[in-house]
């Protein structure tokens, strides 16, 4: 047996190596500080009260022994000001961390640390995959709120803007959002087209959350929620527009069957919109993007869709025409938006108009 006995002064780790480890631990600790502030309702409380003394912060249930360090940590992160024993929200906190703000991101932050998150026991996730059994139905409402807050960072607005360029969108009067969860795509598209009504179709336990969002945005009467499973239930037929966003990952080996079922609900000449993550064109991970790449895998049932050409081939087999692709950045990195017409229809052109049967990317169109 090798003798590992060594003098302590000989075994001292290099300072820079220890600092590297400490930076990782510090990142975790900072996340826990921010999570605790959200769970305690600190930002909402400060937003209502304005500048508050450190001693008054104990009123939200914090032991006075910890308030100074807790507030100093939040100040270091830029979420509160803390000067002369008085603290207040920064503009960042007012915009992103106060629950009544329309750009609130708190559920997204908290979701990563919840027991139902794939990150909460990453070792188990890596061993058994993202579909391992968990308590209660999936996806959870907490997860869907986090997804909603991630998508309003620009992805939702970009997708709606691209869809609104298609002439078929303005002719549409009925829309189906399959697996729409929070329903924000249906809500936003109905806001854009005042003649459009939408049905958000999702699992029974999801529908109450969908209705919360419909009420929040004042779309009751134009956006409806219907419970069911697209693989076994009938969401209705003859829709002018169907959107499927971030749902096909777990069906990557059954795309023809699943999209064939979707097509049964789409009217001839109707518009199909697919919004999903894809591997980057060269299938590489940029230096420094490893954690983001793992997050993409966890959010897409193990892996984004691989190649847009494969999905395009499925659509062609199902009789779609005017298939267009728009590479774009989603809240989770590189994605591709597909627009396709059920039967004969229109496609896009790089000047912002539309024509039959082309495929568009950032550099223009190619037949």
C-alpha positions as CSV (number, residue, x, y, z in Angstrom):
1,X,0.0,0.0,0.0
2,X,1.3,3.4,-0.9
3,X,2.1,5.6,2.0
4,X,0.2,8.9,1.6
5,X,1.5,10.5,4.8
6,X,2.8,13.9,4.1
7,X,3.7,17.0,6.0
8,X,0.9,19.6,6.0
9,X,3.1,22.3,4.6
10,X,3.9,20.1,1.7
11,X,0.2,19.4,0.9
12,X,-1.0,22.9,0.9
13,X,-3.2,23.4,-2.3
14,X,-2.3,26.2,-4.7
15,X,-4.1,29.3,-3.8
16,X,-5.5,29.9,-7.3
17,X,-6.9,26.4,-7.4
18,X,-8.7,26.9,-4.1
19,X,-10.1,30.2,-5.3
20,X,-11.5,28.5,-8.4
21,X,-13.4,26.1,-6.2
22,X,-14.5,28.9,-3.9
23,X,-15.9,30.9,-6.9
24,X,-18.2,27.9,-7.7
25,X,-19.4,27.6,-4.1
26,X,-19.9,31.3,-3.9
27,X,-22.2,31.1,-7.0
28,X,-24.3,28.5,-5.3
29,X,-24.5,30.6,-2.1
30,X,-25.5,33.7,-4.0
31,X,-28.3,31.7,-5.6
32,X,-29.5,30.6,-2.2
33,X,-29.4,34.2,-0.9
34,X,-31.5,35.4,-3.9
35,X,-33.9,32.5,-3.5
36,X,-34.4,33.2,0.2
37,X,-35.1,36.8,-0.5
38,X,-37.9,35.8,-3.0
39,X,-39.3,33.2,-0.7
40,X,-39.4,35.6,2.2
41,X,-41.1,38.2,0.1
42,X,-38.4,40.8,0.7
43,X,-38.6,42.6,-2.7
44,X,-42.4,42.9,-2.6
45,X,-42.2,44.2,1.0
46,X,-39.6,46.8,0.1
47,X,-41.5,47.8,-3.0
48,X,-44.5,48.6,-0.9
49,X,-42.6,50.3,2.0
50,X,-39.8,52.1,0.2
51,X,-36.4,52.6,2.1
52,X,-36.4,50.7,5.3
53,X,-34.0,50.3,8.2
54,X,-32.1,47.1,8.7
55,X,-33.9,46.5,12.0
56,X,-37.3,46.7,10.4
57,X,-36.5,44.0,8.0
58,X,-36.9,41.5,10.9
59,X,-40.6,42.1,10.5
60,X,-40.7,39.7,7.5
61,X,-39.4,36.9,9.7
62,X,-35.6,37.2,9.5
63,X,-33.6,36.7,12.7
64,X,-31.8,40.0,13.5
65,X,-28.5,38.3,13.8
66,X,-28.4,37.7,10.0
67,X,-30.0,40.9,8.5
68,X,-26.7,42.8,8.0
69,X,-25.0,40.0,6.2
70,X,-28.1,39.1,4.2
71,X,-28.7,42.6,3.0
72,X,-25.0,43.2,2.3
73,X,-25.0,40.1,0.1
74,X,-28.0,41.3,-1.8
75,X,-26.4,44.7,-2.2
76,X,-23.2,43.1,-3.5
77,X,-25.4,41.4,-6.2
78,X,-27.1,44.6,-7.1
79,X,-30.6,43.8,-5.9
80,X,-30.8,46.2,-3.0
81,X,-29.1,49.3,-1.8
82,X,-27.8,49.2,1.7
83,X,-26.2,52.3,3.1
84,X,-26.3,53.7,6.6
85,X,-28.4,50.8,7.9
86,X,-31.2,51.6,5.4
87,X,-32.1,49.3,2.5
88,X,-34.3,49.7,-0.6
89,X,-34.9,47.8,-3.9
90,X,-32.7,48.7,-6.9
91,X,-34.3,49.3,-10.3
92,X,-33.3,45.7,-11.3
93,X,-35.3,44.3,-8.3
94,X,-38.3,46.5,-9.1
95,X,-38.3,45.3,-12.7
96,X,-37.5,41.6,-12.3
97,X,-38.0,40.5,-8.7
98,X,-41.3,42.3,-7.5
99,X,-44.1,39.8,-8.2
100,X,-46.5,42.5,-9.5
101,X,-44.1,43.6,-12.2
102,X,-45.1,42.4,-15.8
103,X,-41.5,41.3,-16.3
104,X,-41.2,39.3,-13.0
105,X,-38.6,36.5,-13.1
106,X,-38.9,35.1,-9.6
107,X,-40.6,31.8,-10.5
108,X,-37.9,31.1,-13.0
109,X,-35.2,31.7,-10.4
110,X,-36.9,29.6,-7.8
111,X,-37.8,26.7,-10.2
112,X,-34.2,25.6,-10.5
113,X,-34.0,24.9,-6.8
114,X,-37.3,23.2,-6.3
115,X,-37.4,19.5,-5.5
116,X,-39.2,18.8,-8.8
117,X,-36.5,20.4,-10.9
118,X,-34.1,18.3,-12.9
119,X,-31.3,20.4,-11.3
120,X,-32.3,19.6,-7.7
121,X,-30.7,16.2,-7.8
122,X,-28.6,16.4,-10.9
123,X,-26.7,13.1,-10.2
124,X,-30.0,11.3,-10.3
125,X,-31.1,13.1,-13.4
126,X,-27.8,12.2,-15.1
127,X,-28.2,8.5,-14.2
128,X,-31.9,8.1,-14.9
129,X,-32.9,10.9,-17.3
130,X,-35.4,13.7,-17.2
131,X,-38.4,11.5,-17.3
132,X,-37.8,9.8,-14.0
133,X,-40.9,9.5,-11.7
134,X,-41.6,12.4,-9.4
135,X,-44.4,13.1,-7.0
136,X,-47.4,14.6,-8.7
137,X,-48.2,15.2,-12.3
138,X,-45.7,16.8,-14.7
139,X,-45.2,19.5,-15.8
140,X,-45.8,21.2,-12.5
141,X,-47.4,24.7,-12.3
142,X,-44.1,26.0,-10.9
143,X,-42.3,24.8,-13.9
144,X,-44.8,26.3,-16.3
145,X,-44.6,29.6,-14.6
146,X,-40.9,29.5,-15.0
147,X,-41.2,28.6,-18.7
148,X,-43.6,31.6,-19.1
149,X,-41.1,34.0,-17.5
150,X,-38.3,32.7,-19.7
151,X,-40.2,33.0,-22.9
152,X,-41.1,36.7,-22.4
153,X,-37.4,37.6,-22.4
154,X,-37.7,38.0,-26.2
155,X,-38.6,34.6,-27.7
156,X,-42.3,35.1,-27.5
157,X,-42.1,38.6,-29.1
158,X,-39.8,37.3,-31.8
159,X,-42.0,34.3,-32.7
160,X,-45.2,36.5,-32.8
161,X,-43.4,39.0,-35.0
162,X,-42.3,36.3,-37.5
163,X,-45.8,34.6,-37.6
164,X,-47.4,38.0,-38.1
165,X,-45.5,38.4,-41.4
166,X,-47.2,35.4,-42.9
167,X,-50.4,36.4,-44.9
168,X,-52.1,33.2,-43.7
169,X,-52.0,34.6,-40.1
170,X,-54.1,37.5,-41.0
171,X,-56.7,35.3,-42.7
172,X,-56.9,33.0,-39.6
173,X,-59.9,33.1,-37.4
174,X,-59.3,30.1,-35.2
175,X,-56.1,28.9,-33.6
176,X,-55.1,25.8,-31.6
177,X,-52.1,25.9,-29.3
178,X,-51.1,22.3,-28.6
179,X,-49.3,21.8,-25.3
180,X,-49.6,25.5,-24.8
181,X,-49.3,25.4,-21.0
182,X,-49.3,29.0,-19.9
183,X,-51.1,30.0,-23.1
184,X,-48.9,33.1,-23.7
185,X,-48.4,32.3,-27.4
186,X,-52.2,32.1,-28.0
187,X,-52.7,35.2,-25.9
188,X,-50.1,37.2,-27.8
189,X,-51.2,36.1,-31.3
190,X,-54.8,37.0,-30.4
191,X,-53.7,40.4,-29.2
192,X,-51.9,40.8,-32.6
193,X,-54.9,39.7,-34.7
194,X,-58.1,41.0,-33.3
195,X,-60.2,38.6,-35.4
196,X,-58.5,35.5,-34.0
197,X,-59.9,33.2,-31.3
198,X,-57.7,30.5,-29.8
199,X,-57.9,27.2,-27.9
200,X,-55.0,26.1,-25.7
201,X,-55.0,22.3,-25.5
202,X,-53.1,20.7,-22.7
203,X,-53.2,18.1,-19.9
204,X,-56.1,18.3,-17.4
205,X,-53.9,19.4,-14.5
206,X,-52.4,22.2,-16.6
207,X,-55.6,23.8,-17.7
208,X,-56.3,25.7,-14.4
209,X,-53.0,27.4,-14.7
210,X,-53.8,28.3,-18.4
211,X,-57.0,29.9,-17.3
212,X,-55.1,32.0,-14.7
213,X,-53.0,33.5,-17.5
214,X,-56.1,34.0,-19.7
215,X,-57.7,36.0,-16.9
216,X,-54.6,37.9,-16.1
217,X,-54.3,39.2,-19.6
218,X,-58.0,39.9,-20.0
219,X,-58.5,37.4,-22.9
220,X,-61.4,35.5,-21.4
221,X,-63.9,35.1,-24.3
222,X,-61.3,35.0,-27.0
223,X,-58.8,32.4,-25.6
224,X,-60.1,29.2,-24.2
225,X,-58.5,26.2,-22.4
226,X,-59.3,22.6,-23.3
227,X,-58.0,19.5,-21.5
228,X,-56.7,16.4,-23.2
229,X,-53.7,14.6,-24.7
230,X,-53.0,15.1,-28.4
231,X,-52.1,11.5,-28.8
232,X,-55.4,10.1,-27.7
233,X,-57.9,13.0,-27.6
234,X,-59.6,15.1,-30.2
235,X,-59.1,18.9,-29.8
236,X,-61.4,19.7,-32.7
237,X,-60.8,20.1,-36.4
238,X,-60.7,22.9,-39.0
239,X,-58.3,25.3,-37.2
240,X,-56.8,27.9,-39.4
241,X,-53.6,28.1,-37.4
242,X,-51.9,25.6,-35.1
243,X,-48.8,26.3,-33.0
244,X,-46.6,23.7,-31.3
245,X,-43.8,25.1,-29.1
246,X,-41.2,23.1,-27.3
247,X,-43.3,19.9,-27.2
248,X,-41.8,17.6,-29.9
249,X,-38.6,16.6,-28.1
250,X,-40.1,13.6,-26.3
251,X,-41.6,12.5,-29.6
252,X,-38.4,12.9,-31.7
253,X,-38.7,9.2,-32.8
254,X,-42.4,9.5,-33.6
255,X,-42.6,12.9,-35.4
256,X,-44.5,11.6,-38.4
257,X,-47.2,10.0,-36.2
258,X,-47.5,13.0,-33.9
259,X,-47.5,15.6,-36.6
260,X,-49.9,13.5,-38.6
261,X,-52.3,13.7,-35.6
262,X,-51.8,17.4,-35.4
263,X,-52.5,17.8,-39.1
264,X,-55.9,16.2,-38.6
265,X,-56.9,19.3,-36.7
266,X,-55.6,21.8,-39.2
267,X,-57.8,23.0,-42.0
268,X,-56.7,22.6,-45.7
269,X,-54.5,25.6,-46.4
270,X,-54.1,26.3,-42.7
271,X,-50.8,27.4,-41.2
272,X,-48.7,25.2,-38.9
273,X,-46.1,26.9,-36.7
274,X,-43.4,24.8,-34.9
275,X,-41.0,26.5,-32.4
276,X,-38.2,24.3,-31.0
277,X,-34.7,24.1,-29.9
278,X,-32.2,22.5,-32.3
279,X,-28.5,21.6,-32.1
280,X,-26.4,24.4,-33.4
281,X,-25.6,24.0,-37.2
282,X,-22.1,22.6,-36.5
283,X,-23.2,20.6,-33.4
284,X,-20.6,22.1,-31.2
285,X,-20.6,23.7,-27.8
286,X,-18.9,27.0,-27.5
287,X,-16.3,27.5,-24.7
288,X,-18.0,28.7,-21.6
289,X,-21.5,27.5,-22.7
290,X,-21.4,24.1,-21.1
291,X,-23.8,24.8,-18.3
292,X,-26.2,26.4,-20.8
293,X,-25.9,23.4,-23.1
294,X,-26.8,21.0,-20.2
295,X,-29.8,23.2,-19.3
296,X,-31.0,22.9,-22.9
297,X,-30.7,19.1,-22.6
298,X,-32.7,19.1,-19.4
299,X,-35.3,21.4,-20.9
300,X,-35.7,19.3,-24.0
301,X,-36.3,15.8,-22.7
302,X,-32.6,15.0,-22.9
303,X,-31.6,16.7,-26.2
304,X,-32.8,19.3,-28.6
305,X,-34.0,18.2,-32.0
306,X,-31.0,17.4,-34.2
307,X,-31.4,18.7,-37.7
308,X,-34.0,21.0,-39.3
309,X,-33.8,19.1,-42.5
310,X,-35.2,16.0,-40.8
311,X,-38.3,17.9,-39.5
312,X,-38.7,19.5,-42.9
313,X,-38.7,16.1,-44.6
314,X,-41.5,14.9,-42.2
315,X,-43.6,17.9,-43.1
316,X,-43.1,17.3,-46.8
317,X,-44.2,13.7,-46.4
318,X,-47.4,14.9,-44.7
319,X,-48.2,17.2,-47.6
320,X,-47.1,20.5,-46.3
321,X,-45.9,23.2,-48.7
322,X,-44.4,26.7,-48.4
323,X,-42.1,25.3,-45.6
324,X,-40.0,28.1,-44.2
325,X,-37.4,28.0,-41.4
326,X,-36.2,30.9,-39.3
327,X,-33.2,30.2,-37.1
328,X,-33.5,32.4,-34.0
329,X,-32.4,32.6,-30.4
330,X,-34.8,31.3,-27.8
331,X,-34.6,31.8,-24.0
332,X,-32.6,28.5,-24.0
333,X,-30.3,29.2,-27.0
334,X,-30.4,28.3,-30.6
335,X,-33.8,27.4,-32.0
336,X,-35.6,27.2,-35.4
337,X,-39.1,28.4,-36.1
338,X,-41.0,26.5,-38.9
339,X,-44.0,27.8,-40.8
340,X,-45.7,25.5,-43.2
341,X,-49.0,25.4,-45.1
342,X,-51.3,22.3,-45.1
343,X,-51.5,21.7,-48.8
344,X,-50.9,24.5,-51.3
345,X,-50.0,27.9,-49.8
346,X,-47.4,30.5,-49.3
347,X,-43.9,30.8,-48.1
348,X,-41.6,33.7,-47.3
349,X,-39.1,35.8,-49.1
350,X,-36.2,37.7,-47.6
351,X,-37.6,41.1,-48.5
352,X,-40.4,40.5,-46.0
353,X,-43.0,39.2,-48.6
354,X,-44.1,35.7,-49.1
355,X,-43.9,33.3,-52.0
356,X,-44.4,29.6,-52.6
357,X,-42.0,26.9,-51.5
358,X,-38.8,28.5,-50.2
359,X,-36.7,28.1,-47.1
360,X,-35.5,31.2,-45.3
361,X,-32.7,31.9,-42.9
362,X,-30.9,34.9,-41.6
363,X,-29.0,35.2,-44.9
364,X,-32.1,35.1,-47.1
365,X,-34.0,32.5,-49.1
366,X,-33.1,29.5,-51.2
367,X,-35.4,27.4,-53.2
